[in-house]
Amino acid sequence: MRRDASEPFVRPYRPSDRARLAEICVRTAHEGGDSSAIHPDPELMPTIFAYPYVQLEPELAFVLDDGAGTAVGYVLGTVDTAAFARRFRSEWIPSVAGRYPSPDGPASTPSEEMIGLLHTPERMVHAELAGYPAHLHIDLLPPWQGRGHGRALMRTLLDALHRRGTPAVHLCMVQANTAARAFYDRLGFSPLPVPDPGPVWYLGRTTTPLP
């Protein structure tokens, strides 16, 4: 069936999507909502949660195109979290440490807390998640939520992981984002037992394709 030229669709990420990737990340990074008032630097959250994925594993980066070439959502992933964390330290941090140097003391602002996360990629690795080696991030701008596009993005990434022989995937989400939790539950994600997770949940599922 031929796709209508104005119909939204999922496609691979392109370098020209980078600015939109950042905007989507910022507008969804605080419990699913806009983080710009909390983190005034618009590059901070993408530097931690978006750019590393398209730099290190671009083959697992997909966007929702609004049908006119503009990205309005994305899903990003890695097949091997432990390997990704190592590359994050050896390849990604050196490329951004000039703008975001490693903290030399306790964080005093939310942004300083985030910079601390940037410099501790080992936080992504938990022995309890070894059976779910892949992980992902998915974000959609609010007007595009609740319309089946999130499922389409997730289906695309799960298919890509499945083709690579990755058995299962996990994600980390803030507990306050109850709408996101309901979305993941509908897609078959289940809670995973990570000790002392703080204000987040770890959820996982096999990479068995979605219907």
Secondary structure, 3 states (H helix, E strand, C coil): CCCCCCCCEEEECCHHHHHHHHHHHHHHCECCECCCCCCCCCCHHHHHHCHHHHHHCHHHEEEEECCCCCEEEEEEEECCHHHHHHHHHHHHHHHHCCCCCCCCCCCCCHHHHHHHHHCCHHHHCCHHHCCCCEEEEEEECHHHCCCCHHHHHHHHHHHHHHHCCCCEEEEEEECCCHHHHHHHHHCCCEECCCCCCCCEEEEEEECCCCC
